[in-house]
Amino acid sequence: MFTDPVLQKRAQRFVLLTVFIYAVGFGIITPVLPDLIRELTGLGMSEATRLGAWIGAAYAIFQFLLGPMMGNLGDRFGRRPVFLFSLFGFGADFLLMGLAPSIIWLFIGRSIAGGLGAIFGPANAAMADMSRAEDRAASFGKVGAAFGLGFILGPALGGLLADYGTRLPFLIAAGLAFANGIYGYFVFPETMPKERQRPFQWRRANPLGALANLAKIRGILPIASIYFLWLCATNIYPASWTFFAPIQFGWDSKMVGISLTLVGVSLLLFQSMVIGRAVKRFGERNTAVIGMAFGLASFTITAFLTNGAIALLLNVLNGFSGMAMPAINAMMSRRTPPNQQGELQGMNGSLSALSFLMAQLVYNNILATFTSDKAPIYFPGAPFLVAAGLSIVTLLALLLVSKREPDPEQN
């Protein structure tokens, strides 16, 4: 574990600041992305939803392919160079999207972001370096809280900036990312001790190779499968909410921004103030069960909602379901040796990307199908029922996992 208290405090502060800025940037563009797609293509909302699915898929495909490589590079050369490289990729993504003359540039920008700019893998790996095994759920919760805080500010800013055009939010997000990358160059220390670094191997730096290697760790595959299934369910929100809410509730960009801000408030409160206490009292496994149960209820209710005010209330309560992911991540991290934490988080990044790819293509196409003129029945809530079904499967799988925790040092 990274033990220098002064450097640890500085490193944690920068990691959390970076996740915060990432969330601000992501949140700023979310309310205006559907409008930018329609501006560049002239399509209606239903067809823009389908195209938005493929833009999101471009991000997910490249994250899936390159996530393990970035994680393995972190285990070989340390977290600092990979972290800073990711930050500048994130900035390049938003700059390209903000200047996009045609729709193809949105695909290019999202591909860069997926391959280089995804920040959660390096952030979680760095936090794992600086945490004891029993504290990792709380540390991952801090990452989630930083994202929640950024998501409070980002969508609200995006909704307000929409009055000044669809490009300005992207340019501001790019500026924030580049400025943070320059700041990190001067203040972010290496968090991984040199003695834990291991040789880079191409056979482990791809999704299948990383999964095959990590599968050798006892007890990891069942938890990884649950992690993946839960991501598939919860990605209904980042994949579809900005398209679903205007269709179902008649909201404009500002209202979508407000709703996402409420999600950010909820995530911040639960992941900074609740999850650590919940894990200490109930354990990681039971905390994840509680989060999944709330998620299942939320998806089911949202599927049939027509009242926007109730939808806003559910957004406030979404922090309950947000407790599940840090708890599951901590369960995997406990089972993984210290010199494979980067590889684990890289694999998690690939699983996250694959789930986001599936969410974009499945949920948004279902939404487009059930809201088009040729829909067999008009039912915008259809994708949320699919998410609810996945939640049931995931919850049952978690309840069946053995409560015994293997010792990572024996792997």
Secondary structure as GFF3:
##gff-version 3
##sequence-region A 1 411
A	DSSP	alpha_helix	5	29	.	.	.	ID=ss1
A	DSSP	alpha_helix	33	41	.	.	.	ID=ss2
A	DSSP	alpha_helix	45	77	.	.	.	ID=ss3
A	DSSP	alpha_helix	79	98	.	.	.	ID=ss4
A	DSSP	alpha_helix	103	112	.	.	.	ID=ss5
A	DSSP	pi_helix	113	117	.	.	.	ID=ss6
A	DSSP	alpha_helix	120	129	.	.	.	ID=ss7
A	DSSP	three_ten_helix	133	135	.	.	.	ID=ss8
A	DSSP	alpha_helix	136	161	.	.	.	ID=ss9
A	DSSP	three_ten_helix	162	164	.	.	.	ID=ss10
A	DSSP	alpha_helix	168	187	.	.	.	ID=ss11
A	DSSP	three_ten_helix	194	196	.	.	.	ID=ss12
A	DSSP	three_ten_helix	202	204	.	.	.	ID=ss13
A	DSSP	alpha_helix	207	214	.	.	.	ID=ss14
A	DSSP	alpha_helix	220	234	.	.	.	ID=ss15
A	DSSP	alpha_helix	236	249	.	.	.	ID=ss16
A	DSSP	alpha_helix	253	269	.	.	.	ID=ss17
A	DSSP	pi_helix	270	274	.	.	.	ID=ss18
A	DSSP	alpha_helix	275	303	.	.	.	ID=ss19
A	DSSP	alpha_helix	308	317	.	.	.	ID=ss20
A	DSSP	alpha_helix	319	322	.	.	.	ID=ss21
A	DSSP	alpha_helix	324	334	.	.	.	ID=ss22
A	DSSP	three_ten_helix	338	340	.	.	.	ID=ss23
A	DSSP	alpha_helix	341	369	.	.	.	ID=ss24
A	DSSP	alpha_helix	382	400	.	.	.	ID=ss25
A	DSSP	three_ten_helix	408	410	.	.	.	ID=ss26
###
